[in-house]
Amino acid sequence: MKKLRIIAIIIFIALIVIGAIFYFVKEKALITGKQAETTEKTSAEKITPIEPAIPHLKETSTEVPAISPEPLTAEQEQKKEISAKPAEKEALAGLQADPPTIEIKVPEGKRGKSVFRLTNNLKNNVLLKIYKSEENPETGTLNQESFVNASSYSGAPWLIQFPVNKSLKSGESTEIEVTVEARNLDAGQHLANLIILGKNDGELLVVPVQAEIEKAVKISITKVEVDDGTSSGTTGNSDGVANSGEKAAVTLTLKNSGHEDARDLKVEIRPYADDPITLQNNIIEIPYLGAQSQTQITVSTEVSKEGHETIPPSVTMVISDNDGIISEQTFYVGDPEKIEYPLGAIVDEKQREELQKEEY
């Protein structure tokens, strides 16, 4: 019996120890689980962004808020308006040309025209004179005293301005016609100035003119030879001038002084106006005439007995190609060294008179 009691006590103690061990193991597992849950929750709280307590600070803007400008005074507004329109302010001072620079393109041996508008923006009326010059004056140094000697500003013979005198009221404008005569100009750029001058200070304007002479065919007469009694078929006193009642052979030397070759030329010579002269074989074709080269043509003429005894007859020569008329010249029939009228030169006096009528 005693042994049984001891065994029972040992078994009871063992059960108590086993229960205690089981209890402590379970408690440890619960504590470990709670710690893991707490750690996970803490980590989640660290990752989640914290919302700001102030609502308007949730979004940050980089834009600088606009600052309303202070209202300008009347004087400031006026200065602002003037500075915003410098061109208009400048245009309202003195005399104005539109366009301010004249550009004209002309083929060699031809004429070209352009027009610009001259406006008087002064408060007073002005009486203007228009000079021309190949010089390039500095406008900043010009004044009325610079133009006392007007002859100093009469160059550029190839430039024609019309009118040369003009009266303009305040605020009035007019058209000025500019003509470039390129008969004696080489190909390239030619510069000149129109100098518009009044009597008073401030009545001064310089208008640059740029003429571009383009390469072209340019044919002119360089020599006239009249055979009036030397060779067969001619009659006269052999003085080299086609006088009344004479039959003459007239040989013309033509030169292409331009910088383009001429092709398929047609030369026609006919009496000028009602001059008492008849011509034969007066239409001549020239297939080719190179740049800077020359050729000769001959026509037969007969002057009426009723012709003028001292003034030789004049004829007009028209030269054309497939594109139209190249040149038209009028001249007296005779050796220029033997003609006292006009001044012993093959100058186109009659044609010049006609051109002047066209201009003025």
Number of C-alpha atoms within 10 A of each C-alpha: 5 6 8 9 10 11 11 11 12 12 12 12 12 12 12 12 12 11 12 11 11 12 11 10 11 11 11 12 11 10 11 12 12 12 12 11 12 12 12 12 11 11 11 11 11 10 8 8 8 8 9 9 8 7 8 8 10 9 6 7 7 5 6 6 7 6 6 6 6 6 8 10 8 9 8 10 11 11 10 12 10 12 11 10 10 10 10 11 11 10 13 14 13 16 22 21 20 13 12 15 15 19 15 20 18 21 21 26 24 19 16 16 16 14 17 17 14 20 21 23 20 19 11 11 16 19 14 19 17 21 23 26 21 18 13 11 12 8 11 6 7 13 16 14 9 10 14 9 8 11 11 13 17 14 15 18 12 16 22 18 19 15 14 14 14 15 15 18 15 14 14 13 17 14 14 17 16 20 19 26 21 24 18 13 17 18 19 13 13 18 16 20 24 24 21 20 23 20 13 12 11 14 21 21 22 23 19 19 22 17 24 20 24 20 17 21 25 24 24 20 18 12 15 20 18 25 25 26 18 16 11 10 12 19 18 18 14 17 16 24 26 31 27 21 18 21 24 31 25 22 17 18 15 18 21 22 22 25 17 17 17 22 16 14 19 18 19 17 20 18 17 17 9 9 16 20 26 15 19 13 11 16 16 15 15 16 11 12 20 17 18 15 14 16 14 13 15 17 18 18 23 21 21 17 13 10 17 15 12 11 17 24 24 22 22 19 20 17 22 18 18 10 7 10 13 19 18 16 18 21 21 26 25 27 21 20 12 13 20 13 13 14 11 14 17 21 16 15 15 16 15 13 11 10 11 10 9 8 13 7
